[in-house]
Amino acid sequence: MEYNSWKSRITSDPKQCGGQPCIRGMRIRIIDIIDLHASGLTQHQILEELPDLERADVEAALKYVSYKLGSVYAA
């Protein structure tokens, strides 16, 4: 995945999912992907569980969280 190209996969719409960040305008929230990963699912299992996702979507979710945490600790 190109540097920062993950940002284009993250969307936020106040009328959808309470404005929480989602993947590509779908109703799959970043937190849903992170929760599945934290529960021990592999990337392959997450893609099976959520077949509308692409591998780059899972990677984008992880990079989004890393970016957000980095900006919290940088302050």
C-alpha positions as CSV (number, residue, x, y, z in Angstrom):
1,M,0.0,0.0,0.0
2,E,1.4,3.4,-1.0
3,Y,2.4,5.8,1.7
4,N,-0.8,7.5,3.0
5,S,-3.0,5.8,0.4
6,W,-4.8,4.2,3.4
7,K,-6.3,7.5,4.2
8,S,-8.5,7.4,1.1
9,R,-10.1,4.2,2.4
10,I,-11.3,5.8,5.6
11,T,-14.6,7.7,5.5
12,S,-16.7,9.4,8.1
13,D,-20.3,10.5,7.6
14,P,-22.4,12.0,10.4
15,K,-25.4,10.3,8.9
16,Q,-23.8,6.8,8.9
17,C,-22.7,4.8,12.0
18,G,-22.9,7.9,14.2
19,G,-20.1,9.6,12.3
20,Q,-17.6,6.9,13.3
21,P,-14.8,6.2,10.8
22,C,-15.7,3.5,8.4
23,I,-14.2,1.7,5.4
24,R,-15.0,3.1,1.9
25,G,-18.4,4.5,2.8
26,M,-19.6,1.0,4.0
27,R,-21.2,0.4,7.3
28,I,-18.1,-1.4,8.5
29,R,-16.5,0.6,11.2
30,I,-12.8,0.8,11.9
31,I,-13.6,-0.4,15.5
32,D,-15.3,-3.5,14.1
33,I,-12.1,-4.5,12.3
34,I,-9.9,-3.7,15.3
35,D,-12.2,-5.7,17.6
36,L,-12.0,-8.7,15.4
37,H,-8.2,-8.5,15.2
38,A,-8.0,-8.0,19.0
39,S,-10.2,-11.1,19.4
40,G,-7.5,-13.1,17.7
41,L,-8.7,-13.3,14.2
42,T,-6.1,-13.2,11.5
43,Q,-6.4,-10.9,8.5
44,H,-7.6,-13.8,6.4
45,Q,-10.3,-14.7,8.9
46,I,-11.4,-11.0,9.1
47,L,-11.8,-11.0,5.3
48,E,-13.8,-14.2,5.5
49,E,-16.0,-12.7,8.2
50,L,-16.5,-9.4,6.3
51,P,-16.4,-10.4,2.6
52,D,-16.9,-6.9,1.4
53,L,-13.5,-5.9,2.7
54,E,-10.3,-6.0,0.8
55,R,-6.9,-6.7,2.3
56,A,-6.0,-3.0,1.9
57,D,-9.0,-2.1,4.0
58,V,-7.8,-4.1,7.0
59,E,-4.4,-2.6,6.6
60,A,-5.9,0.9,6.4
61,A,-7.9,0.2,9.6
62,L,-4.7,-0.7,11.4
63,K,-2.8,2.3,10.0
64,Y,-5.6,4.6,11.0
65,V,-5.5,3.5,14.6
66,S,-1.7,3.7,14.6
67,Y,-1.9,7.2,13.2
68,K,-4.5,8.3,15.8
69,L,-2.5,6.9,18.7
70,G,0.6,8.5,17.4
71,S,-1.1,11.9,17.2
72,V,-2.4,11.5,20.8
73,Y,1.0,10.7,22.2
74,A,2.7,13.4,20.1
75,A,0.7,16.1,21.9
